[in-house]
């Protein structure tokens, strides 16, 4: 189990329900994981965090909408989505 910072996202232009393919961060020289992998890692005990648009550190959590799981920050309501506001991963 570990704690990892998320600093970027990769948009998913093909799936209207899932607006991100994955997220990444700086640890270990840079990493990237799909949304499904992040959900599995969170369920396994890993924790992920990012910095929201107000400069606050916020945890990333699993949520569900229309029967489909996705990730968001604890401080997200419906809009804006803090993860979508991050830069696009290389």
N, C-alpha and C positions, 0 to 999 in steps of 0.2 A: 504494500500500500504506500502511496506517495501523494504529495501535493504538487500540482503542476499549474503554472501560469499559462493562460491562453492569450495570445497577442494578435492572432489573425484568423480569418475564416476563408473558406473557398465556397463561392456561390454555386448553387445547383440550378442552372437555367432550364434543365429538362423536366424537373419535378415541381409542379405548382404547389403541392402540399408541403414539400420540404425545401426550404429556401437555401439550405446550406448542404454541401457535400461533406464537409468536415471542418475541423479547427486545428490550429497548430500553435506552437510556442517555442521559446528560446532554449529550454533546458536540454543539456546534452548535445549542444551544437545545433539544435533545431529539430523539431519533430512535427509530424502531421498525422492525424488519425481521422477516420470516417466518423460520422455521427453515430452509427451503430456501434462502432468500437468504443467510442467515448461513453455511450450509455452502458455498455457491458462493464467497462472499467469502473464507472461510478457505482454500479450495482456490486462490484467486487470490493469496494472500499476505497478506491482512489478518489481524491478530491481535486477539483479543478476550479480555478478562480481567474478573474480578469478585473480590469479597471473600467468602471462605467463612465458615461459621458460627463458625469459631475466630478470625476477623479476619485471616487470611492472604490475600495477593493470589495468585490462581490463574488459570492460563490455561484458556481454553475450547477443547476439542478435539472432533473428529469421532469418533464411535464407531459401531459397527454391532451390531444385535441382530435376530435373526430375519430377516436380509436387508434390514433397513431402517436407514438412517443417521439419526443424531440427534446432538445436541450435549450435552456434559457438561463438568464441570471435571476437570482432571487429578487432583485429589485425591479425586474421587468413586469409591467402590467401587460397590456396588449401591445401598445406602441409607446415609444420606439423600442426596437429590439437592440439591446446593447451589443450582442454578438455580431449582428449584421453591420453595426457601426464600426467594427474593427477593420483594419486594413485587410486587403485580400492577400492570402498566403502566396508566396512565390511558387 
